[in-house]
């Protein structure tokens, strides 16, 4: 089996393989061809890939006769000319937003596997690209906030007086939120956090942060579908808005992470609430690409409203290219190795497997994923 690894375009800094995973694939009997310069932005040279057992070449070279194509972001279909019928395309393909691309993959005879649709089940944890990348994004959100905040995070007791610790508030306690809590705590901030899922209260406390929850109105018991939150009642939303309004006025740093799969991001902070915050406070909105949790957020930009800096964070894991690539590449390798058949020397993907059914988008010239069909 020949595995092709593509060089990403645009602002993408990550790469879908690292020398470690190249060695693993080679150990299974595969040949690996990597587009020249693919790892440059992630501090991996062509020579390092070659030392691990890969060959390097042009895109045409690596695609020729490839059975499996690894990518970070779904490539433009026109850049895959020469890929053979039936080849597997594995990466973050954004199927709903890039429906035209999905149709083109099907027309080209590719079997596209959207790794961001990996089900959140125990045996798929090591394959979950959303979790691995969100973990880094939660960390980087706090680091970016600290760089913009004009004061120190920790308490400092000096001969010249005491510097009081920054107050940080994390809204949404998924993977990114938990890492944001941990990072803000490590930097010395006083941290509080909230979520609509009642099960997260203990998680917040376990990290040494203060849970801020609506009392007397039911939110979501346990976890939402796939580990994500789902929408709450109008009564809960009103109670939460009132609670947040009183709390957010006292905060210096706010990190928002709330997402609902397939829906616009919920609005957590209004312009009126922004106006109550202290000037020079910082908000990092990790849901910017999905419409934003914060009113006035602009994806990819830092704007100021009422003296508050609002960071419209976009793909923060890209700013940690080496680590993000390592985690992403291991996710892909863990998935492929789990389904690798030694006799055929290739991954075998059963139709009735829960993981395969969730991530297989196209096959045999057609769009086959039920989730994508219902989104039409």
Secondary structure by P-SEA (a helix, b strand, c coil): cbbbbbbbccccccccccaaaaaaaaaabbbbbbcccccccccccaaaaaaacccccccccccccccbbbbccccccccccccccbbbbbcccccccaaaaaaaaaaaccccccccccccccccccccaaaaaaaaaaaaaaaaaaaaccccccccccccbbbbbbbbbbccccaaaaaaaaaaaaaccccccccccccaaaaaaaacbbbbbbcccccccccccccccccccaaaaaaaaaaaaaccccccbbbbbbbcccccccccccaaaaaaccccbbbbbcccccccccccccccbbbbcccbbbbbcccccccaaaaaaaaaaaaaaaaaaaaccccccbbbbbcccccccccccccccccccaaaaaac
